[in-house]
């Protein structure tokens, strides 16, 4: 897979990347050049945070414009948190919002915004987002209308082992019900440039253990991803012997983790790699 990502996430210190959506005007989306695009790209992964001004129609136009120009590229766009937020802004139900997204060209949904489902933790790290039950309900509705999704868990901050297990069991239960999750992606918290920057980063051993436990618990998930841009390529390679079967593809542009201090390499454009 060769992916191009446009992303913004306040929790991970990427608040400034929300400007990327605002700066991309959509008057003639099918004619505008796309930064860093090559014919090798097979997927657009689009998340944009909770923008306070842009209307729902803006995001529909974004998707339909990209789909018009790149009909063969898979469109993975908008987390459960964004879906619920846009539904509220547009005064639509979650189902209506998802149906309009699907009609515009969304093929599947990413798994971001799940963080940790435990209310105790969620009130501290992401109280501006929907709660865990709402995230699961939104995913359920997406699966019911035929939109597959991924699922994530953000670990290595203020949660404990019980919170992690609770998160995994809730995902497992919903997967038993809908079968709509494609991949589970455990994401290690990167504290740099966040309000929790006093915390230590996770160790490689912690990351590998989390992959292994995820594979054992989520036996109804087809895939467990070890995201190499977050874990580093070496840890991602090792994790393939501990339950992971996917390390993501060639990512053309990634902002969230690099704004939060990640030092893994990334593609700057063409065949140029940079830190």
N, C-alpha and C positions, 0 to 999 in steps of 0.2 A: 504494500500500500504506500502511496505517495500522497501525503496530506498537506493541505494548506489551511492554516488556522488563523482565525480572527477572534481574539478573545480579550475579555476584561474581567477581573475578579478583585473586588476590594479586599476580601479577606486575605488574599495572597499578595497584597501589595501592588496590584496592577491597576489601580484606580485610573491612572493616566491613559490607559489604553482604550477607555470608553470613547475618547476623542476620535478613534479610528473610524467608528461607525458614523459619527457626525460629519466627518470630513469627506466621507465618500458620498457624493451626491448621486441621486438615482433618476435624474431626468431621462437619461437614455442608458440604462444599465447594460443593455446588450452591446453597446458600442464602446464603453469605457474600458481602458486597460486594467487588468487585475495584477497588482504587485506580486512579483515572484512566481507567477503562473507559468508552468510548462505543460507540454502535452502528456507528460508522465503522471500528472496529478490525477488521482482516482477518487478523491474525496475532499469535500469542503467541510471543515468542522468549524461551525460558527456559534460562538456565545458572546454576549455583549453586556452582561450585567443587567442592572435595573436602571435603565436610563430615565431620568425624570421628565424629559420633554418629548422624546420621539413617540409618535402615535403607533398603534398596532399596524396600521396600513403601511408604514415605513418598512417594517420588517417583512411584511408580505411582499412588498415590491422588491426588496432586496433578494428574497428567495426566488421569486418568479423571474427576476432579471437575470440572475445567475443561471437558473435552469434553462432559460431561453437561449443563452449563449453557450452553455456547457451541458447539453442534455444528457450526456453519458456519465457525468461526474455525480457520484453519490452525494446527496445533501444531508449531512447530519447536523442538525441545528436546534438550538435553544433547549436549555435545561428545564427540568420540572419547575424550578423556582421562577424562571423567566416566563414560562407558560402561564403560571398562576398570576404573576404580576401583570402580564399583558392582558389576560382575561379580565382582571379587575379594572384596568385602565379603559378597556374597550366596552365594559359593561356586558360581557358575554359569559356564558358558562364555560367551564374548563373544556367540556366536550366540544362545544361550538368553536372554541379557539383552536383546538387541535385539528378539527376538521378543516378549518380555513387554512391552517398551516400545511396540512397534507395536500389540499387542493392547489396551494401555491407552489408546491414542489418539494416539501420536506419529505425525505425518505425514512429517516430514523432520528432518534433523539440521543444526545450524549447523556452521560450519567452524573454530571456535575451537580453541585448544590446539595447533595445528600449529607455531606459532612459527617456528623454523628447524629443519629436519631434521638438520642437521650435528651429530654427537655433540659435537664440540669446543665448539660454542656452547651446545648444549642442557645440557651438564653445568654450565655457569656460570649461565645465566639461568633454567633450570627443571628442575633435577635431580630434583625431586619428582614430575615427570610422566613418563608413558610415553615411550619413545624414538620417533624418527621412524618406524622400521619398524613398530612396534606401532600407531602412529597410522594409518599407511597400511593395515595389515592390518585394523584395526577398520572403517575406511571401506569396504574391500573387502567385508567381511561384511555391512555395512549395505546396500550396493548389491545384493548377491546376494539379499537377502530383500525387495527392492523399496523400500527407504528411500533416497530421494535425499538428497544433502547438499551443502553448500557447502564451500569450502576457503579457507584464509587463509595469509598469510605475514606474520610480524612482522619489520619491517626498521627500520634506523636506530639500531641499538644497537652490539653488538660484532661483528656478522657482517661478512663481506666480500662482494665481488661474486661470487666463486666459490660461496660458500654460497647466495646467492640463486639463481644459475643452477641449482645442484644441486637446490634445493627445487622450482623450477618444472619441471625435467625429470622429477623423480619423480612429481609430480602429473600431468604430461602422460602418462607411461607408464601410470599407473593408470586415467586417463580412457580411454585407448585400450582398456584391458582391460574396464572395466565400463560406461563411459558414464554413471556415476551422479552425477557432479558437475554441479550446476546453474550455480554462479557462483563465480568466484575473487575474493577480496577482499584486496588488499594493505593491511596495516595499519601505519601509521607509529608507531614507539614514542614514547610520551609519558613522559619520564623523571621528571616531578614526582611526589613522594611515593613513590618507589621507591628501592631500594638503588643504582640507577644514575642518580640525579638529577644527578650531575655532568656527564652527557652533554648535548650540544646537541640541540635538536629538529631534525627534518628540515626542509629548505627546500622551498618550493613547487615549485621546479624538480626537486628529487629526487623528490618525490611524483609529478609529471607524468611524469618519465622512467620511474618504476617501473610506472605504468599502461601506458605505451606498450610497454615491453619485455614485460610480462605478456601484452598482447594479441597480440604477435608470436609469442611462444613457445607460448602456450596456445591455439593455433588450433583445438583440439578442445573448448574450453569455449564454451558458448553465450554466456555473459555475463561481463563484467569490471565489478566494482562499484567506484566511487569513493565511499567512505563519507563523506558530507558532514559528519557530526558530528565526524569525526576530521580531515578535510582542510580544513575550512571550506567554506562554500557557494561562495565565489568560485573556489577552486582546483578544487572538484568540477565546477563549470560549465565551466571551461577544459578539464578532463580529458576532457570529452565529445568534444572535437576531437582527442584523442590516444589513443583506443582504448577508453575506458569507454563503456558503454551503459546504465548504471544508477548512480544516486547514492543509493539507498535511498529510503524513503518518509518520511511524517510519523511521527516517533518520539515516542510519548507520554511515555516515561520511559526515560532512559539513564543508567547509573551508572558503568560501568567507566571510560570515558575522562574523564568529568567529575571523578571522584575522582582521576584521574591528572593533572588540571590543564587539561583541555580548556575553552575559553572560548566554544565555539559555543552558540547558543541552544538551549533545549529547552522542551517543553511542561510546565508545572507542573500543569495541570488545566483542563478545559474549553477555553476559547479563549485562555487566558493564556500568554504566552511569557515566559520569563525567562532570564537568563544563568546 
